[in-house]
Amino acid sequence: MSRDFVNRLCAALPGAENSDPWGGGHDCWKVGGKMFAVIGAINQAVAAKTDSIETAEMLIEAGPARRAAYFHRSWVELPLDAAEDELRHRILASYRLIRGALPKKVQAGLDPIP
């Protein structure tokens, strides 16, 4: 897969916005002002939030993910050349977690998840 695939996937999610808050070529995807996916400027990987530290540790131990540097331990990093279904699943799960934690008023203003 590629950076373009991840960016297209994220862009298709309701309320998703792209920015580069640190400069230097990051693709930071947010919903309601909260990050759900970040593609690094240098390494070819995407960081996504999991539901818990335990889930992140399991994914790291099982092999599809690695620790996401500079993020909380509940975030993992997946290489951009990971399987398309794994990337899609992790990004959508991260999006749902972040979106679900937004204030109800903000959630109500977003289109349904496809």
C-alpha positions as CSV (number, residue, x, y, z in Angstrom):
1,M,0.0,0.0,0.0
2,S,1.0,3.6,-0.1
3,R,0.7,6.9,1.6
4,D,-1.8,7.8,-1.1
5,F,-4.0,4.8,-0.2
6,V,-4.0,5.8,3.5
7,N,-4.7,9.5,2.7
8,R,-7.6,8.5,0.4
9,L,-9.0,6.2,3.1
10,C,-8.8,8.9,5.8
11,A,-10.1,11.6,3.5
12,A,-13.3,9.6,2.8
13,L,-14.2,9.5,6.5
14,P,-16.9,11.9,7.7
15,G,-15.5,15.1,9.2
16,A,-11.8,14.1,8.6
17,E,-9.4,16.9,8.2
18,N,-5.7,16.8,7.1
19,S,-3.0,19.0,8.5
20,D,0.8,19.1,9.1
21,P,1.0,20.5,12.7
22,W,4.7,19.8,13.1
23,G,5.8,20.8,9.6
24,G,8.1,18.8,7.5
25,G,5.6,16.7,5.6
26,H,3.5,14.8,8.1
27,D,-0.1,13.8,7.2
28,C,-2.1,14.2,10.4
29,W,-5.7,13.2,10.2
30,K,-8.2,14.5,12.7
31,V,-11.9,14.4,13.4
32,G,-13.4,17.0,15.6
33,G,-9.9,18.4,16.2
34,K,-8.6,15.1,17.6
35,M,-6.0,12.9,15.8
36,F,-6.9,9.4,14.6
37,A,-4.1,8.7,12.1
38,V,-0.6,10.2,11.4
39,I,1.7,9.4,8.6
40,G,5.3,10.3,9.5
41,A,7.4,12.6,7.4
42,I,10.4,10.2,7.3
43,N,9.4,6.6,8.0
44,Q,6.9,5.0,5.8
45,A,4.3,4.1,8.4
46,V,0.9,5.2,9.8
47,A,0.2,5.6,13.5
48,A,-3.3,4.7,14.8
49,K,-4.9,4.6,18.2
50,T,-6.1,1.3,19.7
51,D,-8.6,0.8,22.5
52,S,-6.0,0.0,25.1
53,I,-2.4,-0.4,25.9
54,E,-3.0,-4.2,26.1
55,T,-4.4,-4.2,22.5
56,A,-1.4,-2.2,21.3
57,E,1.0,-4.6,23.1
58,M,-0.8,-7.6,21.6
59,L,-0.5,-6.1,18.0
60,I,3.2,-5.4,18.6
61,E,3.9,-8.9,19.9
62,A,1.9,-10.5,17.1
63,G,3.8,-8.7,14.5
64,P,1.6,-6.5,12.4
65,A,2.5,-3.3,14.3
66,R,5.3,-1.7,16.2
67,R,5.4,0.9,19.0
68,A,4.5,4.4,17.7
69,A,7.3,6.7,18.8
70,Y,6.2,9.9,20.5
71,F,2.6,8.7,21.1
72,H,0.9,7.2,24.1
73,R,1.4,3.5,24.5
74,S,-2.2,2.8,23.2
75,W,-1.0,3.9,19.7
76,V,0.7,1.6,17.2
77,E,2.5,2.2,14.0
78,L,1.9,0.1,10.9
79,P,4.2,0.1,7.9
80,L,2.6,1.5,4.7
81,D,3.3,-1.7,2.9
82,A,1.2,-3.7,5.5
83,A,-1.8,-5.6,4.1
84,E,-4.6,-3.3,2.9
85,D,-7.2,-4.9,5.1
86,E,-5.0,-4.5,8.2
87,L,-4.4,-0.8,7.5
88,R,-8.1,-0.2,6.8
89,H,-9.1,-2.0,9.9
90,R,-6.7,-0.2,12.2
91,I,-7.4,3.2,10.8
92,L,-11.2,2.7,10.9
93,A,-11.0,1.4,14.5
94,S,-8.9,4.4,15.5
95,Y,-11.4,6.8,13.8
96,R,-14.3,5.2,15.6
97,L,-12.6,5.4,19.0
98,I,-11.7,9.1,18.5
99,R,-15.1,10.0,17.0
100,G,-16.9,8.1,19.8
101,A,-15.1,10.2,22.5
102,L,-16.1,13.5,20.9
103,P,-18.8,15.6,22.6
104,K,-22.3,14.3,21.5
105,K,-23.1,17.6,19.8
106,V,-20.0,17.3,17.6
107,Q,-20.8,13.7,16.8
108,A,-24.3,14.6,15.9
109,G,-23.0,17.1,13.3
110,L,-21.0,14.3,11.4
111,D,-22.4,12.2,8.7
112,P,-22.8,8.4,9.4
113,I,-19.7,6.2,9.2
114,P,-19.7,4.4,5.8
